[in-house]
Amino acid sequence: MALRYTLNPELNENELSIAPDGTITAPLLGTVMAAGQPLATLKSTMQKRYAAYLRDPAFDIIVRSYVAAQIYVGGEVKTQGIYPLKGEMDAMQAVVTAGGAIDSAKLSQAVLIRHRSDGRPMMRTIDLRHYMNTADISDHVMLQPGDLVFVPKTTIASFDVFIDQYLNKSVPFNKTLNYNMGSSVFY
């Protein structure tokens, strides 16, 4: 988005992006909440705040592009990737959107990573297995734009990867087993 001032062109701003927390940083005003507001409401809010600095805060807000809210789903799901966040969606719905969990998924320890307003990430473990079995709302977490849902591997799947990497791929011999049934007599 861009700001175009009629009487104060020195305040024109060509590149204003909405941060993951829904705010923009405007000249003189600093941080302004923009997400979820109609353009007319945002302009009115900003004009009221600009009145403390400018006699006639006349400006236009120009939207350059619209970006759909997105979430990220990774780990032990069929199709990891970036998905649009359309309306309300919880963590289990995100996993289903990604094609569902695969056999090696540890749904009891799914992880939600969300960025706080100061930009630092915070993590929460979600028991999606419990939610699936009981529909208990304590594990019903609604997603926000930019959230990452990660489904880790089960312990046995992690051990299988360990065996494959450290034994099968690093030991330089053919691992075959021959077993003969019958009697053998040595003379």
Beta strands, then each sheet from edge to edge (+ up, - down):
strand 1: 2-5
strand 2: 23-26
strand 3: 30-33
strand 4: 59-62
strand 5: 70-75
strand 6: 81-84
strand 7: 110-115
strand 8: 121-126
strand 9: 148-151
sheet 1: 1+ 4-
sheet 2: 2+ 3-
sheet 3: 6+ 5- 9- 7+ 8-
end
